[in-house]
């Protein structure tokens, strides 16, 4: 089976998911080509495992100092280029398209009448999961940005709907966790404002990843350039994580049992809703701005909540390889089997009495 796998690359979470699922698809002997959009090609890093991957302009959201800039987003994105790329993308040689909320591959599949699996967190919002900041425009965008004939939404909990657990591939290390170490990745915030937020809390070591040219030590604050391997090592040895309210990094923190503080990107329905879901599920705290009082409370009192999720990427890859995605009942079986493997004994509503999802 030959597959085109489209990945929305505005943030690193989609790429992280593609690494995990791509590895499992290839382990099944499937032939996979990768397409990325939403970021300039020179802004990618550690991409060797994706082979001869394609890059398109696609669509992306413009942000500044933790807020979505709607007018600048409209100005920067070229719908003319998008439509041209959709028309030009030849998917005739593929048996299946997988899209992680990537619009060019999704719309090219729809245009060509090819089966398309929409796999990712955004597809969970097709169901009545916790939402805030929802309105007509975000709803239209979420429904039509990257349409799929089959959707596999991912979320931290099923909320009674046919949603899969997250793909949360984590790094294993023999090094001990440092009780006062906190990994910080606030990619949508102004780095200077992030440093100002952390400066007063000298009894903690903050390892801050961002667009830095080189490593710099500021005493209890370490500034590090983006690196997948370095980040994974620091994440494994940290006690806590401070990040924007994206899905993938939060999922990794939950899988590792790290205490979690999120700051959602204002004006972005998905991140605002993620913050709401995390607090409702008792998996983390949220702050609407870079608030030192919230940070102080979190550092002093928060504890990590661990949920051990199964190897969702492997299960999806095997499901794709089996061809069962053509069978209407197979999605329900996949959902049911994966949630039965979720383990979280310290959290009541994730425990052994976990209700099974509605498979209707």
LINBEL-V785336 format. One record per residue. N is the residue number from 1. RES is the residue in three letters. SS is DSSP state (hx for helix, st for strand, lp for the rest). D_CENTER is the distance of its C-alpha to the mean C-alpha in whole Angstrom. Layout:
N;RES;SS;D_CENTER  N;RES;SS;D_CENTER
//
This chain:
1;UNK;lp;26  2;UNK;st;25  3;UNK;st;21  4;UNK;st;20  5;UNK;st;16  6;UNK;st;14  7;UNK;st;11  8;UNK;st;10  9;UNK;lp;10  10;UNK;lp;11  11;UNK;lp;8  12;UNK;hx;7  13;UNK;hx;4  14;UNK;hx;5  15;UNK;hx;8  16;UNK;hx;8  17;UNK;hx;7  18;UNK;hx;10  19;UNK;hx;12  20;UNK;hx;12  21;UNK;hx;13  22;UNK;hx;15  23;UNK;hx;17  24;UNK;hx;18  25;UNK;hx;19  26;UNK;hx;21  27;UNK;hx;22  28;UNK;lp;23  29;UNK;lp;25  30;UNK;lp;24  31;UNK;st;24  32;UNK;st;21  33;UNK;st;21  34;UNK;st;17  35;UNK;st;17  36;UNK;st;15  37;UNK;st;15  38;UNK;lp;15  39;UNK;lp;16  40;UNK;lp;19  41;UNK;hx;20  42;UNK;hx;21  43;UNK;hx;18  44;UNK;lp;16  45;UNK;lp;17  46;UNK;lp;17  47;UNK;lp;17  48;UNK;hx;20  49;UNK;hx;19  50;UNK;hx;18  51;UNK;lp;22  52;UNK;lp;23  53;UNK;lp;20  54;UNK;st;21  55;UNK;st;19  56;UNK;st;20  57;UNK;lp;20  58;UNK;lp;18  59;UNK;lp;17  60;UNK;lp;15  61;UNK;lp;15  62;UNK;lp;18  63;UNK;st;17  64;UNK;st;20  65;UNK;lp;20  66;UNK;lp;17  67;UNK;st;18  68;UNK;st;18  69;UNK;lp;21  70;UNK;hx;22  71;UNK;hx;25  72;UNK;hx;24  73;UNK;hx;21  74;UNK;hx;23  75;UNK;hx;26  76;UNK;hx;23  77;UNK;lp;22  78;UNK;lp;25  79;UNK;hx;25  80;UNK;hx;28  81;UNK;hx;26  82;UNK;hx;23  83;UNK;hx;26  84;UNK;hx;28  85;UNK;hx;25  86;UNK;hx;24  87;UNK;hx;28  88;UNK;hx;28  89;UNK;lp;25  90;UNK;lp;27  91;UNK;lp;26  92;UNK;lp;29  93;UNK;lp;29  94;UNK;lp;26  95;UNK;lp;26  96;UNK;st;22  97;UNK;st;19  98;UNK;st;16  99;UNK;st;13  100;UNK;st;10  101;UNK;lp;11  102;UNK;lp;13  103;UNK;hx;16  104;UNK;hx;19  105;UNK;hx;19  106;UNK;hx;18  107;UNK;hx;21  108;UNK;hx;23  109;UNK;hx;23  110;UNK;hx;24  111;UNK;hx;27  112;UNK;hx;28  113;UNK;lp;28  114;UNK;lp;25  115;UNK;lp;23  116;UNK;st;20  117;UNK;st;17  118;UNK;st;14  119;UNK;st;11  120;UNK;st;8  121;UNK;hx;7  122;UNK;hx;9  123;UNK;hx;12  124;UNK;hx;12  125;UNK;hx;14  126;UNK;hx;16  127;UNK;lp;18  128;UNK;lp;19  129;UNK;lp;16  130;UNK;lp;17  131;UNK;lp;17  132;UNK;lp;18  133;UNK;lp;19  134;UNK;lp;19  135;UNK;lp;22  136;UNK;hx;23  137;UNK;hx;22  138;UNK;hx;18  139;UNK;hx;19  140;UNK;hx;20  141;UNK;hx;18  142;UNK;hx;15  143;UNK;hx;18  144;UNK;hx;19  145;UNK;lp;16  146;UNK;lp;16  147;UNK;lp;18  148;UNK;lp;18  149;UNK;lp;21  150;UNK;st;19  151;UNK;st;16  152;UNK;st;14  153;UNK;st;11  154;UNK;st;9  155;UNK;lp;10  156;UNK;lp;11  157;UNK;lp;15  158;UNK;lp;16  159;UNK;lp;18  160;UNK;lp;21  161;UNK;lp;19  162;UNK;lp;19  163;UNK;lp;15  164;UNK;st;13  165;UNK;lp;12  166;UNK;lp;9  167;UNK;lp;9  168;UNK;lp;9  169;UNK;lp;11  170;UNK;lp;13  171;UNK;lp;16  172;UNK;lp;20  173;UNK;lp;22  174;UNK;lp;26  175;UNK;lp;26  176;UNK;lp;26  177;UNK;lp;24  178;UNK;st;25  179;UNK;st;26  180;UNK;st;26  181;UNK;st;23  182;UNK;st;20  183;UNK;st;17  184;UNK;st;16  185;UNK;st;13  186;UNK;lp;14  187;UNK;lp;13  188;UNK;lp;14  189;UNK;lp;17  190;UNK;lp;21  191;UNK;hx;21  192;UNK;hx;25  193;UNK;hx;24  194;UNK;hx;21  195;UNK;hx;24  196;UNK;hx;27  197;UNK;hx;25  198;UNK;hx;25  199;UNK;hx;28  200;UNK;lp;30  201;UNK;lp;29  202;UNK;lp;31  203;UNK;lp;31  204;UNK;lp;27  205;UNK;st;25  206;UNK;st;22  207;UNK;st;21  208;UNK;st;19  209;UNK;st;17  210;UNK;st;17  211;UNK;lp;19  212;UNK;lp;22  213;UNK;lp;25  214;UNK;lp;26  215;UNK;lp;26  216;UNK;st;28  217;UNK;st;29  218;UNK;lp;30  219;UNK;lp;31  220;UNK;lp;28  221;UNK;st;26  222;UNK;st;24  223;UNK;st;23  224;UNK;st;21  225;UNK;st;20  226;UNK;lp;17  227;UNK;lp;17  228;UNK;hx;14  229;UNK;hx;17  230;UNK;hx;19  231;UNK;hx;15  232;UNK;hx;15  233;UNK;hx;19  234;UNK;hx;19  235;UNK;hx;16  236;UNK;hx;18  237;UNK;hx;21  238;UNK;st;20  239;UNK;st;21  240;UNK;st;18  241;UNK;st;15  242;UNK;st;15  243;UNK;st;12  244;UNK;lp;11  245;UNK;lp;9  246;UNK;lp;6  247;UNK;lp;4  248;UNK;hx;3  249;UNK;hx;6  250;UNK;hx;8  251;UNK;hx;8  252;UNK;hx;9  253;UNK;hx;12  254;UNK;hx;13  255;UNK;hx;13  256;UNK;hx;16  257;UNK;lp;17  258;UNK;lp;17  259;UNK;st;18  260;UNK;st;15  261;UNK;st;16  262;UNK;st;13  263;UNK;lp;15  264;UNK;lp;13  265;UNK;lp;14  266;UNK;st;17  267;UNK;lp;18  268;UNK;lp;14  269;UNK;hx;14  270;UNK;hx;11  271;UNK;hx;10  272;UNK;hx;14  273;UNK;hx;13  274;UNK;hx;11  275;UNK;hx;13  276;UNK;hx;16  277;UNK;hx;14  278;UNK;hx;14  279;UNK;hx;17  280;UNK;hx;19  281;UNK;hx;18  282;UNK;lp;19  283;UNK;lp;16  284;UNK;lp;16  285;UNK;st;18  286;UNK;st;17  287;UNK;lp;19  288;UNK;lp;20  289;UNK;lp;21  290;UNK;lp;21  291;UNK;lp;24  292;UNK;hx;26  293;UNK;hx;27  294;UNK;hx;24  295;UNK;hx;23  296;UNK;hx;27  297;UNK;hx;26  298;UNK;hx;23  299;UNK;hx;24  300;UNK;hx;28  301;UNK;hx;27  302;UNK;lp;23  303;UNK;lp;22  304;UNK;lp;19  305;UNK;lp;19  306;UNK;lp;18  307;UNK;lp;16  308;UNK;st;17  309;UNK;lp;15  310;UNK;lp;17  311;UNK;lp;16  312;UNK;hx;14  313;UNK;hx;13  314;UNK;hx;17  315;UNK;hx;18  316;UNK;hx;16  317;UNK;hx;18  318;UNK;hx;21  319;UNK;hx;21  320;UNK;hx;21  321;UNK;hx;23  322;UNK;hx;26  323;UNK;lp;26  324;UNK;hx;25  325;UNK;hx;23  326;UNK;hx;26  327;UNK;lp;27  328;UNK;lp;27  329;UNK;lp;27  330;UNK;hx;24  331;UNK;hx;21  332;UNK;hx;23  333;UNK;hx;24  334;UNK;hx;20  335;UNK;hx;19  336;UNK;hx;22  337;UNK;hx;22  338;UNK;hx;19  339;UNK;hx;19  340;UNK;lp;22  341;UNK;lp;21  342;UNK;lp;19  343;UNK;st;21  344;UNK;lp;21  345;UNK;lp;25  346;UNK;lp;24  347;UNK;lp;23  348;UNK;hx;25  349;UNK;hx;23  350;UNK;hx;21  351;UNK;lp;24  352;UNK;lp;27  353;UNK;lp;28  354;UNK;lp;24  355;UNK;lp;25  356;UNK;lp;24  357;UNK;lp;22  358;UNK;lp;24  359;UNK;lp;24  360;UNK;lp;26
//
